[in-house]
Amino acid sequence: EGGIGEENASAKDRQGLYYRVYGNGPQKVLMVMGLSASSAGWEYLLPFLAGNGSGYTVAVFDNRGIGKSLSPNDTEQYSMRIFAADTI
C-alpha cells in the first residue's frame, strides 16, 4: 500500500464489505471498481490520487462477492440497487 493508506475492517459488518482509505485531504473521493474486479485494480493510481499533498482522501472497496468482501449465497443480494446502497 506504499505507506499512503490504512487498511480497515468493514464499517458495514452486516454486509462484510472490505474497504481501504488513503490520504487525508479535505476532498473526498470514492472509487468504485466495475463488477467482477476488486479494489486492487486502483493500486497504481492511489499514489497519485492520495499521495502527500494531493488534497484528497480516497476510499476504495470490494463490491459484495468480489475480493475480500463477503460473498452471499443468495443471488437476490446481487442487484444494482443493493450495490448502490453498499456505496452509501
Buried (B, 14 or more C-beta within 10 A) or exposed (E): EEEBBEEEEBEBEEBBBBBBBBBEBEEEBEBBBEEEEBBBEBEEEBBEBBBEEBEBBBBBBBBBBBBBBBEBEEEEBBEEEBBEEBEE
